[in-house]
Amino acid sequence: MSNAILLNWINLSGALSGLTKKQKPFGSGQMKKIFGNLVSWYEQFTDISPEQLGAASKQYVPLVKQASKKVPDSIHGAVYCAVDFLHSYLEPVEIVNMSGFGASRNDRAALASMRKDMEWFHIEKMDSLGWLVEWLEKVDPLFPAQTVKNKLACCFAGVDQKHCFTNARQCIYEPRLSWIRTPSVTLTGLAANDDCCLGSTLSSCSGGTLTCDCVSGNTGCDCKAPNKLCGQNDKSMDVTASGFSDVYCQMLDPREEIDSAVRPACLVLDAASASDCMLDGRGMTYKGPVSRTLDIANGRFMVSRSGIPFNLGRLVMKAADCQQTGFCPPKSGGCGGLC
Amino acid sequence: MKLYPSSYTVAVPDRDDLLLFNTRTLYFGRLGADLYSDVLQLVDDLNYGRAGKSPDDDVRSTAFLLRQKGFFVEDPVREREGVASRFERRRKSCGHLGLTIAPTLDCNFSCPYCYERPERFTMSPETVSRIAEYVEGELASGRYSSMHVTWYGGEPLLSGSFEVVVSLSEKLLAGCDFHGTAYTANIITNGYLLDRAKASRLAGLKVALAQITLDGPPELHDRTRVLKNGAGSFERIMRNIRSSRDFLRFSIRMNVNAGNADTVMELKRILRDEGMLDDQGRTALYVSPVRSYTSSCQGGDCLSNSAFYRLQLDLLRQGINDDGFQVVEEYPSLKESVCTAVGADSYVIGPSGELYKCWLDLGRAEHSVGMIGQNGPELNERIARWTGFRLFDAGSDCAECDMLPVCMGGCPELNLRSRGGEDTMACCNWKYVLREHLLHIADRMRA
């Protein structure tokens, strides 16, 4: 599912609608116009049909209204929505950049051309997002503006062998704080290593519905209400959006030397095959197939091939590996009938 | 606006790093201790309007992310109240009726640690009718979209008692069917009488899962899970489980005390050999401590809370979950379920139609909160003990506890007892072992 850019823009629009005029970067008309621009991004860079995109456009106003109820009316709520948007906006161009490493000469040229088209779109249609970063910098003293500016410049600049990693091989924009992966459920439709529901297990579920509000981006997803359901050994979960997650940045231990002889770090994993490393950190050489959803020759993401319907509603996913079926009172911490 | 460290952040030093875990958001990260100290300095500078030197953007982005993930909050009081109000929201029924029904307190077993007082008495047809009428009235009110029954005892599959399970289930199912209410049921049984015919009948009555206790491998199980004549029960229970697996899912509980604590892996091996761990989630296994809720721990075999939780940690280190079949909870999760004792619209119903809120009170008339009368529940003043339960009441340590989101006060009965200084068994495992556990998880992830 690759509606993350549009969905995050809707969330941001919803969050901004609750702010005062003084707090907002600009009005709702402008927000809608940018949404239209983003729809045109999908027209240009994905295989999603114009009919589907037209239908998505018509949903903008009611969806913003809906989103405004979910997002807290606070400046921080809006800031986080903006950051989620930035993540999802940058993700496709990161994929294009990363796919360029070690690709064949022809492919590299095609990818460079695609990146160039994206750069044009970014500058011409999105005004380089300077207005968004400036607004974030103004309203939030903790917003890491310089890092974000660097990343935008890096990802959209056509510089050979420049890539979106720091010397510590972390994706730029990721601070030196690594999230520790925890055992989580396997979700149908999500890659095994997906960060969705980071930090949650389903081990103590006992009735309800697990709801994850997942947004794309390298830091993964927020699980808003983990552990609510697991009635009959299955769970259903709502996922608002996932990203172009064929390729993503692996979380790395920053202390590990880049030329580690013991275990060359993998910078980019192929999410379709968890064990495949697409970009080797030692030689910066491309190892695996190009992102499966990337049609290099045509400069488009093959989103509809992913098999997950494109829509702006909530996507219901099923998972089926919960073992803890527990009664109420549950097994831990509570009362235990020793029968 | 000022920022404060979350009340629910647990910081564990790990060499030059810090492991940061937030029990409210469940985010778990590693960062350099120096970096964290810079983050704290930055937050402090911002709070007091000090310009300071312009912070490294790495410090800024770390602070940003930590705030985003709940490690810093704007209002710590509101943060704590938010957790307490989550508990209060969960207590409300939300359209769910939950009943635990014990058709009898009689049992064919004589387990040394049992806290119940066996009585050779089975629920009468009149009581069955009164319960069915009460439920019918509730369903007709339109307040409930779902109901769940846990069949409990004594032993609910004893002759006479099983007939109550059948007749009452039929009535409840008919009522739910008529009112369009979703119905689910489980049963807690010792498994000795659960033959294939009974399992089939139960499945037909929408009983989906049976909880059965196995106290370790046969030689140990047969010491504690004994018939009244002293005979063991392991082989027959296993035979029953084998023959019923296509009808019911099983949740196998192992009551652990000092005598069998070292045999959890062995029981798991037995279940694996039986193919029960590869049956697509139809069987669960978990361990539970034998606790001295009552005077049932006289043998001195009970594990202290900390000893039990240490056992769980040891089991994880021994790789109890490594084959992908989870026995011990690997990672803290938010406590979302609320005990029937303090939840709304949930009762434990004894064989005479007497009502309780806590399972431990079953059969103790002095703790009953009322009766199922002609016109539904007739409650007495003891109900106030449960409806008045608040996490942050005076005498409770919960308000200041960083484990609250993953514990939610633990067992309400024990929580209430602890307020009088009687004991502190209410607290959940994480209070004792979280720090050590986080180091264990971090090590595993690193490996």
Interface residues (C-beta under 8 A of the other chain):
Chain A: H76 Y80 V83 D140 P141 L142 F143 P144 A145 Q146 T147 Y173 E174 P175 R176 L177 S178 W179 I180 R181 T182 P183 L198 G199 S200 T201 L202 S203 S204 C205 S206 G207 G208 T219 C223 A225 P226 N227 K228 G231 Q232 N233 D253 A320 D321 C322 Q323 Q324 T325 G326 F327 C328 P329 P330 K331 S332 G333 G334 C335 G336 G337 L338 C339
Chain B: L19 T25 L26 Y27 F28 G29 R30 L31 G32 L35 L42 L46 D57 D58 R60 S61 T62 A63 F64 L65 L66 R67 Q68 E74 H96 G98 C111 Y113 C114 Y115 E116 H148 T150 Y152 G153 T184 N186 I188 N190 A208 L209 Q211 T213 R249 S251 R253 N255 G281 R282 A284 Y286 S288 P289 V290 R291 Y293 S296 N321 F325 Q326 E329 E330 Y331 S333 L334 K335 E336 S337 V338 C339 T340 A341 G343 S346 C358 W359 L360 C407 M408 G410 C411 P412 E413 L414 C427 C428 N429 I441 A442 M445 R446
